[in-house]
Amino acid sequence: MRKTILITGAGSGIGLDSAFALAARGHQVIATTFNEAQAEALRQQCASRQQALQVFKLDITDPADRELLRPLVIDVLINNAAIGESGSLAEVPVERIRQAFEVNLFATLELTQLALRGMIERQRGTVLFVSSIAGRLPMPFLMPYGMTKFALSAAGAALRAEMDLLGKNVQVALIEPGAIHTGFNQAMTGRKFEWMAAGSYFSGMAAQIKAREARTFAWLEARDTRAIVAQMVKAAEASRPRLRYVAPWAQGLMVRLARIFGA
């Protein structure tokens, strides 16, 4: 069944690859980006690939941009837009955490509420929240981002239960990517070094922290997005999606085992 699918944060990485994968399967894909420069670059990719996407700028933190959803008839909303932030919770400027929550949770929820109005009225639709396995396992220096994903996963699970109680055939599911080599993790882990100065508790360890994180992601990251994109497609096309879709599966298993053994 051909669906109209809107995906946020489609300018790069998982969002970009999912948009093209869904379009290749015959869906009408509305691919939105954070700014106009990304939108224009995506239009050029569409032309070079000879693959049609409807593309426009949608900064989910901008109320005027969110209003662009109101007249649209959307079968599937994929909440993929997010920003990364890192640093020790003992000293990270709280405004940085607040901004991460603004994008990754609050603006995402406001956009979802707009989409839900039409879905509930039509008695059909699916909302997918792109969370992260970082939302299930606390990790040092990554919790300014991880906390937003813990909250988003909890919100998605609760909204799913609420929609089930409402009985309007509106589905909600979580997409939980592991570490994937898109450049997002490197940008996120690097952000703490923008503000960590000589007075930081960890200034004497900064070089070791940077090297350890580089080694960890070099070992852990999947080389491409194919596994998580396949899960995204599966969830978007399902009439009754599972609560969680995780990829790569080995990373999801590692998180499960870590939690079982008390991590």
C-alpha positions in Angstrom: 0.0 0.0 0.0 1.4 3.4 -1.1 1.7 5.8 1.8 2.4 9.5 2.3 5.4 9.6 4.6 6.9 12.8 6.1 10.4 12.5 7.6 12.2 15.3 9.5 16.0 15.7 9.5 16.3 14.2 6.0 19.3 16.3 5.0 21.9 13.7 5.9 22.5 10.3 7.5 19.7 8.0 8.5 17.0 10.4 7.5 18.4 11.0 4.0 18.9 7.3 3.3 15.5 6.3 4.7 13.8 9.0 2.5 15.3 7.5 -0.7 14.7 3.9 0.4 11.0 4.6 1.1 10.6 6.5 -2.2 12.2 3.6 -4.0 9.4 1.3 -2.6 6.8 3.5 -4.2 5.8 5.7 -1.3 5.2 9.5 -1.6 8.0 10.8 0.6 8.0 14.4 2.0 11.7 14.9 3.0 12.2 17.9 5.2 15.5 19.5 6.3 16.7 21.9 9.0 17.6 24.7 6.6 17.1 25.8 3.0 20.7 25.0 2.1 20.1 21.4 3.0 16.8 21.4 1.1 18.5 22.7 -2.0 21.3 20.1 -1.7 18.6 17.4 -1.4 16.7 18.6 -4.4 20.0 18.3 -6.4 20.4 14.7 -5.1 16.9 13.9 -6.3 17.7 15.2 -9.7 21.0 13.3 -9.9 19.4 10.0 -8.7 16.2 10.6 -10.8 14.2 9.9 -7.7 11.2 12.1 -6.7 10.9 13.5 -3.2 8.9 16.4 -2.1 11.5 18.6 -0.3 11.1 21.7 1.9 12.7 23.3 5.0 11.2 22.3 8.3 13.0 23.5 11.4 10.9 21.7 14.0 11.7 24.3 16.7 10.1 27.0 14.5 6.3 27.3 15.2 5.7 28.7 11.7 7.5 25.8 10.1 5.6 23.3 12.2 2.4 24.8 10.9 3.3 23.6 7.4 2.1 20.1 8.6 -1.5 21.3 9.3 -2.9 21.0 5.7 -1.0 17.8 4.8 -2.5 14.4 4.9 0.2 12.2 6.3 0.0 8.5 6.8 3.4 8.1 8.5 5.4 10.8 10.5 9.0 9.9 11.1 10.5 12.0 13.8 14.1 11.8 12.9 15.4 15.4 13.4 17.8 15.6 16.4 21.0 17.3 17.6 23.8 15.8 19.6 25.4 17.2 22.8 28.1 15.9 25.1 30.0 16.6 28.3 30.1 15.8 31.9 26.9 16.4 33.8 29.0 17.9 36.6 29.8 20.9 34.5 28.2 21.0 31.1 26.4 24.4 30.6 22.8 23.5 31.3 21.6 25.7 28.4 23.2 23.1 26.1 21.2 20.3 27.6 18.1 22.5 27.5 18.6 23.1 23.8 19.0 19.4 23.1 15.7 18.7 24.9 14.1 21.5 23.0 14.9 19.8 19.6 14.9 16.1 20.5 11.9 16.0 22.8 9.8 19.2 23.0 9.7 20.3 19.4 9.4 16.7 18.3 6.3 16.3 20.5 4.8 19.5 19.3 5.2 18.4 15.7 3.7 15.0 16.6 0.6 16.6 18.2 -0.1 18.4 15.0 0.2 15.3 12.9 -1.9 13.3 15.3 -4.9 15.6 14.9 -5.3 14.4 11.3 -4.5 10.8 12.0 -7.0 10.6 14.8 -9.7 12.2 12.7 -9.0 9.9 9.8 -8.6 6.9 12.2 -5.4 5.8 10.7 -1.7 6.7 10.8 1.7 5.8 12.2 4.2 7.9 14.2 7.8 6.7 14.4 10.2 8.2 16.9 13.8 7.8 16.0 15.4 7.4 19.5 18.7 5.6 20.1 20.1 2.7 22.0 21.9 5.6 23.9 18.4 6.0 25.4 18.6 2.7 27.2 22.2 2.7 28.6 23.8 5.6 30.5 27.3 6.4 29.1 29.8 8.9 30.6 30.1 12.2 28.8 27.2 11.4 26.4 24.2 12.0 28.7 23.4 15.5 27.5 22.2 13.7 24.4 21.4 10.3 26.0 18.9 11.9 28.5 16.9 13.3 25.6 16.6 9.8 24.1 15.7 8.2 27.4 12.9 10.7 27.6 11.8 10.3 23.9 11.7 6.5 24.3 9.5 6.8 27.4 7.3 9.3 25.6 6.9 7.1 22.6 6.0 4.0 24.6 3.5 5.9 26.7 1.9 7.5 23.6 1.6 4.1 22.0 -0.4 2.9 25.0 -2.6 6.0 24.9 -3.4 5.6 21.2 -4.2 1.9 21.9 -6.7 3.0 24.6 -8.2 5.6 22.2 -8.9 2.9 19.7 -8.5 5.1 16.6 -6.0 2.9 14.7 -3.1 5.2 15.2 0.2 3.3 15.7 3.3 4.5 17.5 6.8 2.8 17.4 10.4 3.5 18.3 13.3 3.2 16.0 16.5 2.8 18.0 19.7 3.0 16.0 23.0 2.0 17.4 26.3 3.6 16.6 26.4 4.1 12.8 29.1 5.9 10.8 27.3 9.0 9.6 29.5 11.7 11.2 26.9 12.4 13.9 28.7 10.7 16.7 32.0 12.5 15.9 30.3 15.9 15.8 28.5 15.1 19.1 31.5 13.9 21.1 33.5 16.9 19.8 31.1 19.5 21.0 32.2 19.2 24.6 35.7 20.3 23.7 34.2 23.6 22.4 33.6 24.7 26.0 35.9 22.6 28.2 38.6 24.9 29.3 41.5 24.8 31.7 39.1 25.0 34.6 37.2 21.9 33.7 37.3 19.0 36.1 38.4 16.8 33.2 40.8 19.2 31.5 43.8 17.0 32.4 42.0 14.0 30.8 40.7 15.7 27.7 43.3 14.1 25.3 42.6 10.6 26.8 38.9 11.1 26.6 39.1 12.2 23.0 41.3 9.3 22.0 39.1 6.7 23.9 36.0 8.0 22.2 37.6 7.9 18.8 38.7 4.3 19.4 35.3 3.2 20.7 33.4 4.6 17.7 35.9 3.3 15.2 35.4 -0.2 16.6 31.7 0.0 17.3 30.1 1.9 14.4 28.4 0.1 11.6 29.9 1.2 8.3 26.6 2.2 6.7 22.9 2.8 7.4 21.4 -0.2 5.6 20.4 -2.2 8.7 18.6 0.6 10.4 17.0 1.9 7.2 15.6 -1.6 6.6 14.0 -1.4 10.1 12.6 2.0 9.4 11.0 0.7 6.2 9.6 -2.3 8.0 8.1 -0.1 10.7 6.6 2.5 8.3 4.9 -0.2 6.2 3.6 -2.3 9.1 -0.1 -2.2 9.8 0.7 -2.9 13.5 4.4 -2.1 14.1 6.3 -3.5 17.1 7.2 -1.1 19.9 10.9 -1.2 19.1 13.0 -1.6 16.0 16.8 -1.8 16.8 19.8 -2.1 14.4 22.5 -3.1 14.2 21.2 -6.1 16.1 24.5 -6.9 17.8 24.6 -3.5 19.4 21.1 -3.9 20.7 22.0 -7.3 22.1 25.0 -5.7 23.9 22.8 -3.1 25.5 20.3 -5.8 26.7 23.1 -7.8 28.2 24.7 -4.8 29.8 21.3 -4.0 31.5 20.8 -7.6 32.6 24.2 -7.6 34.3 23.6 -4.3 36.0 25.2 -1.7 33.8 
